[in-house]
Amino acid sequence: MAACNFSNDVLFEILSRAKLKTMKKCRILSKECKDLTYESSFMQLHAQRTTTMVGYLLQSLRGATRLDSLFLSIANPDLDPKLTRNFLDFLPERQPVKILATVDEGLVFCCTRQFRADKFYICKPSTQQSELVPSPNPRHFTEKVGMLVLGSNPLRFKIVQLSDAVHDEVDFEVDFDDECYSHKRYHCEIFDSKSWEWKQSDDLMLSYYDVLNNKPAVSARGGLHWLVHNMDQCNNNILSFYGDKDNWATSSLPDFLCRNDRRSTNLATCEGSLALICVDRDSNSVDVWVSKDCSQQIWIKKLRVNLESFSEEIGHVSVNSFYNADTLFIIGLWTVIFYNFKTGETKSINLPSNYQMPESVYFIQSDFESVRFKQKGESLH
C-alpha cells in the first residue's frame, strides 16, 4: 500500500516495467494505481518495455466457408506490418479454425473441422502453445460460448457453452405445459480445466421473447455477461454467469438505458468495470455508462463522445469497445480506428478485402510466458 504514496511519475516508471500479471495485481492497491495503468500512454510504453502483446484478434469469412483470423496492434512496434495474418496457423489442424471464446490474458478457445469432426483446442498464440480439449456434447447446437480465468498460479479456467434446446429430438408423448411455450430452454455445459472435463449443468430458462446479443461475452467482476433484448417489453437485461459457483443471474437495466431511439447498445468493459456503450441514432454521439455494483442496478454516466466526424469521413461505423481509458476501438468498412477522444488523435488500419465487417472481435493483452494448461503433468503440443 505504501507504494501508492509515490508520485504518479514514480509509479508510472515502476509499473510500466512490471510484468503484466504484477501490473494487473497492482490495480487493487489504490484508485491512482488503477487509473494510471489504463491510460493510453502507459499501455503503449508498458507493451514496449515488457514485450507485452496487446491488440485485437479479428475473424472473418474468406469465401463461403473458410475462416480467416488476424491480429492487429498499435502498441507493438515489432509487428510489421501492423496486421499479423494467419494468427492461429500454429495449431495442429490449421483450416478452418473457428474462434469460440477468448480471455484478455491471451488464451483462445477454438475448434477446427476436419473430415466433419470438430476438434477443440485451448491455446496461447503469443507462445504458440496448444492443448486438445475434450469435445462438448456433439448433439447440442451451440448458441453462446464464454471463457473465464479463475486463477493464474496454477492456471485454472472455465468454459461455458449454451445450446438451444429447440434442436433436441421431440418426444411427442410428453405433455407440454405453459412454461414450454412461454420460455426458451438452453442446455448448459461447463468445462473446468481442473478436472479437464465437461459437465452438464442445469438448463437455463429464458423468456420466449428474449434474444441474446450476437457479440462475444464480456468478462468483468468475476463473471461473463451477455446483453439480452426482450422483444415483448422492448427492454434490455444482462445475463451473467459466475464461474466460482457456476450460477446464472439476470439483472434488468434501468428504464433510461432501454430507450428505443438508440442505434445500438453494447456491453463492454471500461477500466475493469462493466460498461454500456450507447450510440444515439440521430446525434451521432456515444454515451458510456459504467456499472457501480455487482447487481448491475447502479449505472453512472461516465462520458459522451461525438462521432460526427467519423460518419462524415468514412460512413457507417460501429463502436466496438474501449481499447484503454481514453481510446475507443471503432470498426468501419474495411478499416478499424483507434480514437483517442481526449486528444482527438486517430490511428487507422486498413483491413483485407474479406474483412468488410469482421465476424468477431476480441481484445487480447498477453505476455510471452509459457503456461501449463493441464495441472496433471501431461505434455503440451
The 8 nearest C-alpha neighbors of each residue, nearest first, counted from 0:
[[1, 2, 3, 28, 29, 4, 25, 27],
 [0, 2, 3, 4, 5, 28, 29, 10],
 [3, 1, 0, 4, 5, 10, 28, 6],
 [2, 4, 5, 1, 0, 29, 32, 28],
 [5, 3, 2, 1, 6, 0, 7, 10],
 [6, 4, 3, 2, 9, 10, 7, 1],
 [5, 7, 9, 8, 10, 4, 3, 11],
 [6, 8, 10, 9, 11, 5, 31, 35],
 [7, 9, 11, 6, 10, 12, 5, 13],
 [10, 8, 12, 6, 11, 7, 5, 13],
 [11, 9, 7, 13, 12, 8, 14, 5],
 [10, 12, 8, 9, 14, 13, 15, 7],
 [11, 13, 9, 15, 10, 14, 8, 16],
 [14, 12, 10, 11, 15, 16, 9, 17],
 [13, 15, 17, 16, 11, 12, 10, 22],
 [14, 16, 45, 12, 13, 17, 11, 44],
 [17, 15, 14, 13, 48, 49, 45, 18],
 [18, 16, 14, 22, 15, 21, 19, 13],
 [17, 19, 21, 20, 22, 49, 16, 366],
 [18, 20, 22, 21, 23, 17, 366, 51],
 [21, 19, 23, 22, 18, 24, 17, 366],
 [22, 20, 24, 18, 23, 19, 17, 25],
 [21, 23, 19, 25, 24, 20, 17, 14],
 [24, 22, 20, 25, 26, 21, 19, 27],
 [25, 23, 21, 26, 22, 27, 20, 28],
 [26, 24, 22, 27, 23, 28, 21, 32],
 [27, 25, 33, 32, 24, 23, 28, 29],
 [26, 28, 25, 29, 24, 33, 30, 32],
 [29, 27, 25, 26, 0, 32, 3, 30],
 [30, 28, 32, 31, 27, 33, 26, 3],
 [29, 31, 33, 32, 34, 28, 26, 27],
 [32, 30, 34, 29, 33, 35, 3, 7],
 [33, 31, 29, 35, 26, 30, 34, 36],
 [32, 34, 26, 30, 31, 35, 36, 29],
 [35, 33, 31, 37, 36, 32, 30, 38],
 [34, 36, 32, 33, 37, 38, 31, 41],
 [37, 35, 33, 34, 38, 41, 32, 42],
 [36, 38, 324, 323, 34, 35, 270, 39],
 [39, 37, 41, 35, 40, 324, 36, 323],
 [38, 40, 42, 41, 323, 43, 37, 325],
 [41, 39, 43, 38, 42, 44, 45, 37],
 [42, 40, 38, 44, 39, 43, 45, 36],
 [41, 43, 39, 45, 40, 44, 46, 38],
 [44, 42, 74, 40, 46, 41, 45, 39],
 [43, 45, 47, 41, 46, 42, 48, 40],
 [46, 44, 15, 48, 42, 47, 43, 49],
 [45, 47, 51, 50, 43, 44, 49, 48],
 [48, 46, 44, 50, 45, 49, 75, 43],
 [47, 49, 45, 46, 50, 16, 44, 15],
 [48, 50, 51, 46, 47, 45, 16, 18],
 [51, 49, 47, 46, 48, 52, 366, 367],
 [50, 52, 46, 366, 49, 365, 53, 47],
 [51, 53, 365, 364, 366, 50, 46, 75],
 [54, 52, 364, 363, 51, 365, 72, 74],
 [55, 53, 72, 363, 71, 362, 364, 52],
 [54, 56, 362, 361, 71, 70, 363, 57],
 [55, 57, 70, 361, 360, 69, 362, 71],
 [58, 56, 360, 69, 68, 359, 70, 55],
 [57, 59, 68, 359, 358, 67, 357, 69],
 [58, 60, 358, 357, 67, 66, 354, 68],
 [61, 59, 66, 65, 67, 62, 64, 353],
 [62, 60, 65, 66, 353, 67, 63, 59],
 [61, 63, 64, 65, 60, 353, 66, 59],
 [62, 64, 65, 61, 60, 66, 59, 353],
 [65, 63, 62, 66, 60, 61, 95, 67],
 [66, 64, 61, 60, 95, 62, 63, 67],
 [67, 65, 60, 95, 61, 59, 96, 64],
 [66, 68, 59, 58, 60, 61, 65, 85],
 [69, 67, 58, 57, 85, 86, 59, 84],
 [68, 70, 84, 86, 83, 57, 85, 56],
 [69, 71, 56, 83, 55, 82, 57, 86],
 [72, 70, 82, 55, 81, 54, 83, 69],
 [71, 73, 54, 74, 81, 75, 53, 55],
 [72, 74, 75, 81, 54, 71, 76, 346],
 [75, 73, 43, 72, 46, 76, 53, 47],
 [74, 76, 77, 78, 73, 72, 47, 46],
 [77, 75, 78, 74, 79, 73, 47, 81],
 [78, 76, 75, 79, 80, 81, 47, 74],
 [79, 77, 76, 81, 80, 75, 83, 82],
 [80, 78, 81, 77, 82, 76, 83, 75],
 [79, 81, 82, 78, 83, 77, 71, 76],
 [80, 82, 79, 78, 71, 72, 83, 73],
 [81, 83, 71, 80, 70, 84, 69, 72],
 [82, 84, 70, 69, 86, 71, 81, 85],
 [83, 85, 69, 86, 82, 68, 70, 67],
 [86, 84, 88, 87, 68, 69, 67, 83],
 [85, 87, 69, 84, 88, 68, 83, 70],
 [88, 86, 89, 85, 90, 124, 68, 93],
 [87, 89, 93, 90, 85, 86, 92, 91],
 [88, 90, 87, 127, 91, 93, 86, 124],
 [89, 91, 88, 92, 93, 87, 129, 127],
 [92, 90, 93, 89, 88, 380, 129, 111],
 [93, 91, 90, 94, 111, 113, 96, 95],
 [92, 94, 88, 90, 95, 96, 91, 111],
 [95, 93, 96, 92, 111, 112, 65, 66],
 [94, 96, 66, 111, 65, 93, 112, 97],
 [97, 95, 111, 94, 110, 93, 66, 98],
 [96, 98, 110, 109, 99, 111, 95, 66],
 [99, 97, 109, 100, 108, 96, 110, 107],
 [98, 100, 109, 108, 144, 97, 101, 110],
 [101, 99, 108, 145, 98, 146, 107, 144],
 [102, 100, 107, 106, 108, 146, 103, 361],
 [101, 103, 104, 106, 105, 146, 147, 107],
 [104, 102, 363, 105, 364, 362, 101, 365],
 [105, 103, 365, 102, 364, 106, 363, 366],
 [104, 106, 365, 363, 103, 102, 364, 123],
 [105, 107, 123, 102, 101, 122, 104, 108],
 [108, 106, 101, 122, 121, 100, 123, 109],
 [109, 107, 121, 100, 99, 120, 101, 98],
 [110, 108, 98, 99, 120, 97, 119, 107],
 [109, 111, 119, 118, 97, 96, 120, 117],
 [112, 110, 96, 118, 117, 95, 97, 92],
 [113, 111, 117, 116, 115, 95, 118, 114],
 [112, 114, 115, 116, 111, 117, 92, 118],
 [113, 115, 116, 112, 117, 111, 118, 92],
 [116, 114, 113, 112, 117, 111, 118, 95],
 [117, 115, 113, 114, 112, 118, 111, 137],
 [118, 116, 112, 111, 110, 119, 115, 113],
 [117, 119, 111, 110, 112, 116, 120, 134],
 [118, 120, 110, 132, 109, 131, 134, 117],
 [121, 119, 131, 132, 109, 130, 108, 110],
 [120, 122, 108, 130, 129, 107, 109, 132],
 [121, 123, 129, 107, 128, 106, 120, 124],
 [122, 124, 106, 128, 125, 127, 126, 105],
 [123, 125, 127, 126, 122, 128, 87, 105],
 [126, 124, 367, 123, 127, 365, 366, 52],
 [125, 127, 124, 128, 367, 123, 369, 368],
 [128, 126, 124, 125, 123, 89, 129, 122],
 [129, 127, 123, 122, 126, 380, 124, 130],
 [130, 128, 122, 380, 121, 120, 123, 127],
 [129, 131, 121, 120, 379, 380, 122, 132],
 [130, 132, 120, 119, 121, 133, 129, 118],
 [131, 133, 119, 120, 130, 134, 121, 195],
 [134, 132, 135, 196, 131, 119, 197, 195],
 [133, 135, 119, 132, 136, 118, 137, 117],
 [136, 134, 137, 197, 133, 188, 139, 190],
 [135, 137, 138, 139, 134, 188, 197, 140],
 [138, 136, 139, 135, 134, 140, 117, 141],
 [139, 137, 136, 140, 167, 166, 135, 141],
 [138, 140, 137, 162, 136, 141, 163, 166],
 [139, 141, 162, 163, 142, 138, 166, 164],
 [142, 140, 162, 143, 161, 139, 163, 160],
 [141, 143, 162, 161, 163, 140, 144, 160],
 [144, 142, 161, 160, 141, 145, 162, 215],
 [145, 143, 160, 159, 100, 99, 161, 146],
 [144, 146, 100, 159, 158, 216, 160, 223],
 [145, 147, 158, 157, 100, 101, 159, 102],
 [148, 146, 157, 156, 149, 158, 102, 145],
 [147, 149, 156, 150, 155, 157, 146, 102],
 [148, 150, 156, 155, 147, 151, 242, 157],
 [151, 149, 155, 154, 148, 152, 153, 156],
 [150, 152, 154, 153, 155, 149, 148, 156],
 [153, 151, 154, 150, 155, 370, 371, 149],
 [152, 154, 151, 155, 150, 374, 371, 372],
 [153, 155, 151, 152, 150, 372, 156, 371],
 [156, 154, 150, 149, 192, 148, 193, 153],
 [155, 157, 148, 149, 147, 192, 191, 154],
 [156, 158, 191, 147, 190, 146, 192, 148],
 [157, 159, 146, 190, 189, 145, 147, 160],
 [160, 158, 189, 145, 144, 188, 146, 190],
 [159, 161, 144, 188, 143, 187, 189, 162],
 [160, 162, 187, 143, 142, 186, 185, 141],
 [163, 161, 141, 142, 186, 140, 185, 139],
 [162, 164, 185, 165, 140, 142, 186, 166],
 [165, 163, 166, 185, 167, 184, 186, 162],
 [166, 164, 163, 167, 184, 183, 185, 168],
 [165, 167, 164, 163, 168, 140, 139, 169],
 [168, 166, 164, 165, 169, 139, 138, 163],
 [167, 169, 166, 170, 165, 164, 171, 138],
 [170, 168, 171, 167, 166, 173, 165, 172],
 [169, 171, 172, 173, 168, 174, 167, 175],
 [172, 170, 173, 169, 174, 175, 168, 167],
 [171, 173, 170, 174, 169, 175, 168, 176],
 [174, 172, 171, 170, 175, 169, 176, 179],
 [175, 173, 172, 176, 171, 170, 179, 177],
 [176, 174, 179, 173, 177, 178, 180, 171],
 [175, 177, 178, 179, 174, 180, 181, 173],
 [176, 178, 179, 180, 181, 175, 182, 174],
 [179, 177, 181, 180, 176, 182, 175, 183],
 [178, 180, 177, 176, 182, 181, 175, 183],
 [179, 181, 178, 177, 182, 207, 176, 183],
 [182, 180, 178, 207, 179, 206, 177, 183],
 [183, 181, 207, 206, 205, 178, 179, 180],
 [184, 182, 207, 205, 204, 206, 185, 179],
 [183, 185, 204, 164, 203, 202, 163, 182],
 [186, 184, 163, 203, 164, 162, 202, 161],
 [185, 187, 202, 162, 161, 164, 203, 163],
 [186, 188, 161, 200, 202, 160, 199, 185],
 [189, 187, 199, 160, 198, 200, 159, 197],
 [188, 190, 159, 198, 197, 158, 160, 191],
 [189, 191, 197, 158, 157, 196, 159, 198],
 [190, 192, 157, 193, 195, 194, 196, 156],
 [193, 191, 195, 194, 156, 155, 157, 190],
 [192, 194, 191, 195, 155, 374, 373, 156],
 [195, 193, 192, 196, 191, 190, 197, 373],
 [196, 194, 192, 193, 191, 190, 197, 373],
 [197, 195, 194, 190, 191, 198, 133, 192],
 [198, 196, 190, 189, 188, 135, 191, 199],
 [199, 197, 189, 188, 200, 190, 196, 191],
 [198, 200, 188, 187, 189, 197, 201, 186],
 [199, 201, 187, 188, 198, 202, 189, 186],
 [202, 200, 187, 203, 199, 186, 188, 185],
 [203, 201, 186, 185, 187, 200, 184, 204],
 [202, 204, 185, 184, 186, 201, 205, 187],
 [205, 203, 184, 183, 182, 185, 202, 206],
 [206, 204, 183, 182, 209, 207, 184, 203],
 [205, 207, 182, 209, 208, 183, 181, 204],
 [206, 208, 182, 183, 181, 209, 205, 180],
 [209, 207, 206, 229, 230, 231, 210, 182],
 [210, 208, 229, 206, 228, 207, 227, 205],
 [209, 211, 228, 227, 229, 212, 208, 230],
 [212, 210, 227, 226, 213, 228, 209, 225],
 [211, 213, 226, 214, 227, 210, 225, 228],
 [212, 214, 211, 215, 143, 226, 225, 210],
 [213, 215, 212, 216, 359, 225, 265, 226],
 [216, 214, 217, 213, 100, 145, 359, 225],
 [215, 217, 225, 224, 145, 223, 218, 214],
 [216, 218, 224, 223, 267, 215, 219, 225],
 [217, 219, 223, 222, 224, 216, 221, 220],
 [220, 218, 221, 222, 273, 272, 271, 217],
 [221, 219, 222, 272, 293, 218, 273, 271],
 [222, 220, 219, 241, 218, 223, 242, 147],
 [223, 221, 241, 240, 219, 220, 218, 239],
 [224, 222, 218, 240, 239, 217, 216, 241],
 [223, 225, 239, 217, 216, 238, 218, 222],
 [226, 224, 238, 216, 237, 227, 239, 217],
 [225, 227, 237, 212, 236, 211, 238, 266],
 [228, 226, 211, 236, 210, 235, 212, 237],
 [227, 229, 235, 210, 209, 234, 230, 236],
 [230, 228, 209, 208, 233, 234, 231, 232],
 [231, 229, 233, 208, 232, 228, 209, 234],
 [230, 232, 229, 233, 208, 234, 209, 228],
 [231, 233, 234, 229, 230, 208, 235, 228],
 [234, 232, 230, 229, 231, 228, 235, 257],
 [235, 233, 257, 229, 232, 228, 236, 230],
 [234, 236, 228, 227, 257, 252, 229, 251],
 [237, 235, 251, 227, 252, 250, 226, 228],
 [236, 238, 226, 250, 249, 225, 227, 239],
 [237, 239, 249, 225, 224, 248, 226, 236],
 [240, 238, 224, 248, 223, 247, 249, 222],
 [239, 241, 247, 223, 222, 246, 242, 248],
 [242, 240, 222, 245, 246, 243, 244, 221],
 [241, 243, 245, 244, 240, 222, 157, 147],
 [242, 244, 241, 245, 149, 221, 246, 222],
 [243, 245, 246, 242, 241, 247, 240, 222],
 [246, 244, 242, 241, 243, 240, 247, 189],
 [245, 247, 244, 241, 240, 248, 242, 243],
 [248, 246, 240, 239, 241, 249, 245, 238],
 [249, 247, 239, 238, 240, 250, 246, 241],
 [248, 250, 238, 237, 239, 236, 251, 247],
 [249, 251, 237, 236, 295, 252, 294, 248],
 [252, 250, 236, 237, 253, 235, 249, 296],
 [251, 253, 236, 235, 256, 254, 250, 296],
 [254, 252, 255, 256, 251, 257, 296, 298],
 [255, 253, 257, 256, 252, 258, 234, 251],
 [254, 256, 253, 257, 258, 252, 234, 259],
 [257, 255, 254, 253, 258, 252, 235, 277],
 [258, 256, 234, 254, 255, 235, 259, 253],
 [259, 257, 260, 256, 255, 261, 254, 234],
 [258, 260, 261, 257, 233, 262, 234, 256],
 [261, 259, 258, 280, 279, 262, 281, 263],
 [262, 260, 279, 280, 263, 259, 278, 258],
 [261, 263, 280, 279, 278, 260, 264, 277],
 [262, 264, 278, 261, 277, 265, 279, 280],
 [263, 265, 277, 276, 278, 275, 266, 261],
 [266, 264, 276, 275, 267, 263, 277, 226],
 [265, 267, 275, 274, 276, 226, 217, 264],
 [268, 266, 274, 320, 275, 217, 273, 265],
 [267, 269, 273, 274, 272, 271, 270, 219],
 [268, 270, 272, 271, 274, 321, 273, 267],
 [271, 269, 272, 324, 37, 268, 323, 34],
 [270, 272, 269, 268, 219, 273, 220, 218],
 [273, 271, 269, 268, 270, 219, 274, 290],
 [272, 274, 268, 290, 219, 289, 267, 269],
 [275, 273, 289, 267, 268, 288, 266, 269],
 [274, 276, 266, 288, 265, 287, 267, 277],
 [275, 277, 287, 265, 264, 286, 266, 278],
 [276, 278, 264, 286, 285, 263, 275, 287],
 [277, 279, 285, 263, 262, 261, 284, 264],
 [280, 278, 261, 262, 284, 283, 281, 282],
 [279, 281, 262, 261, 260, 282, 283, 278],
 [282, 280, 283, 279, 260, 261, 284, 262],
 [281, 283, 284, 279, 280, 307, 305, 306],
 [284, 282, 306, 307, 279, 281, 280, 305],
 [283, 285, 305, 306, 282, 304, 279, 278],
 [286, 284, 278, 304, 303, 277, 305, 279],
 [285, 287, 303, 277, 302, 276, 278, 288],
 [286, 288, 276, 302, 301, 275, 300, 277],
 [287, 289, 300, 275, 299, 301, 274, 298],
 [290, 288, 274, 299, 298, 273, 291, 300],
 [291, 289, 298, 273, 295, 297, 292, 274],
 [290, 292, 297, 298, 289, 295, 293, 299],
 [293, 291, 294, 295, 290, 297, 296, 298],
 [292, 294, 295, 291, 220, 290, 296, 297],
 [293, 295, 296, 292, 250, 297, 290, 291],
 [296, 294, 293, 292, 290, 297, 250, 291],
 [295, 297, 294, 298, 292, 252, 253, 290],
 [298, 296, 291, 295, 290, 292, 299, 294],
 [299, 297, 290, 289, 291, 288, 296, 300],
 [300, 298, 289, 288, 301, 290, 297, 291],
 [301, 299, 288, 302, 287, 289, 298, 286],
 [300, 302, 288, 287, 299, 289, 303, 286],
 [301, 303, 287, 300, 286, 304, 288, 285],
 [304, 302, 286, 285, 287, 305, 284, 301],
 [303, 305, 285, 284, 306, 286, 302, 340],
 [304, 306, 284, 307, 285, 283, 303, 308],
 [307, 305, 284, 283, 309, 308, 304, 310],
 [308, 306, 310, 283, 309, 305, 311, 284],
 [307, 309, 311, 306, 310, 312, 305, 313],
 [310, 308, 312, 306, 311, 307, 313, 314],
 [311, 309, 314, 307, 308, 312, 313, 315],
 [310, 312, 308, 309, 314, 313, 307, 315],
 [311, 313, 309, 310, 314, 308, 307, 315],
 [314, 312, 310, 309, 311, 315, 331, 316],
 [315, 313, 310, 311, 312, 316, 309, 331],
 [314, 316, 310, 331, 313, 317, 332, 309],
 [317, 315, 331, 330, 314, 329, 318, 310],
 [316, 318, 330, 329, 319, 331, 315, 263],
 [319, 317, 329, 320, 328, 330, 316, 327],
 [318, 320, 329, 328, 317, 330, 321, 327],
 [321, 319, 328, 267, 327, 318, 322, 268],
 [320, 322, 327, 323, 328, 326, 269, 324],
 [321, 323, 326, 327, 328, 320, 324, 337],
 [322, 324, 321, 326, 37, 325, 39, 38],
 [325, 323, 37, 38, 326, 270, 269, 321],
 [324, 326, 339, 323, 340, 341, 39, 38],
 [327, 325, 339, 338, 323, 322, 321, 324],
 [328, 326, 321, 338, 322, 337, 320, 329],
 [327, 329, 337, 320, 319, 322, 321, 336],
 [330, 328, 318, 336, 319, 317, 335, 327],
 [331, 329, 335, 317, 316, 334, 318, 336],
 [332, 330, 316, 334, 335, 333, 315, 317],
 [331, 333, 355, 334, 356, 330, 315, 316],
 [334, 332, 355, 350, 354, 349, 331, 356],
 [333, 335, 349, 331, 350, 332, 348, 330],
 [336, 334, 330, 348, 347, 329, 331, 349],
 [335, 337, 347, 329, 346, 328, 338, 330],
 [336, 338, 328, 346, 345, 327, 326, 347],
 [339, 337, 345, 327, 326, 340, 336, 344],
 [340, 338, 326, 344, 343, 341, 325, 342],
 [339, 341, 343, 342, 338, 325, 326, 304],
 [342, 340, 339, 343, 325, 326, 344, 338],
 [341, 343, 344, 340, 339, 325, 338, 345],
 [342, 344, 340, 339, 341, 345, 338, 326],
 [345, 343, 339, 342, 338, 346, 340, 341],
 [346, 344, 338, 337, 339, 347, 336, 343],
 [345, 347, 337, 336, 338, 348, 344, 73],
 [346, 348, 336, 335, 337, 345, 349, 334],
 [347, 349, 335, 334, 350, 336, 346, 81],
 [350, 348, 334, 333, 347, 335, 351, 336],
 [349, 351, 333, 334, 354, 348, 352, 335],
 [352, 350, 354, 353, 333, 349, 355, 334],
 [351, 353, 354, 355, 350, 333, 61, 349],
 [354, 352, 351, 355, 61, 60, 59, 62],
 [355, 353, 356, 357, 352, 351, 333, 350],
 [354, 356, 333, 332, 353, 352, 357, 350],
 [355, 357, 354, 332, 358, 333, 331, 330],
 [358, 356, 59, 354, 359, 58, 57, 355],
 [357, 359, 59, 58, 356, 360, 60, 57],
 [358, 360, 58, 357, 57, 361, 59, 214],
 [359, 361, 57, 56, 55, 58, 357, 362],
 [362, 360, 56, 55, 363, 57, 101, 359],
 [361, 363, 55, 54, 103, 56, 360, 364],
 [364, 362, 103, 105, 54, 53, 55, 365],
 [365, 363, 53, 103, 104, 52, 105, 54],
 [364, 366, 105, 104, 52, 51, 363, 53],
 [365, 367, 51, 368, 52, 19, 50, 125],
 [366, 368, 125, 126, 369, 365, 51, 50],
 [369, 367, 366, 370, 126, 125, 365, 123],
 [370, 368, 126, 367, 371, 128, 123, 366],
 [371, 369, 372, 368, 154, 128, 123, 126],
 [372, 370, 373, 374, 154, 369, 379, 153],
 [371, 373, 370, 374, 154, 130, 192, 155],
 [374, 372, 371, 375, 192, 377, 376, 193],
 [373, 375, 376, 372, 371, 193, 153, 377],
 [376, 374, 373, 377, 193, 378, 372, 371],
 [375, 377, 374, 378, 373, 371, 379, 372],
 [378, 376, 375, 379, 373, 374, 371, 372],
 [377, 379, 376, 380, 373, 371, 130, 375],
 [380, 378, 130, 377, 129, 128, 371, 372],
 [379, 129, 130, 128, 378, 91, 131, 90]]
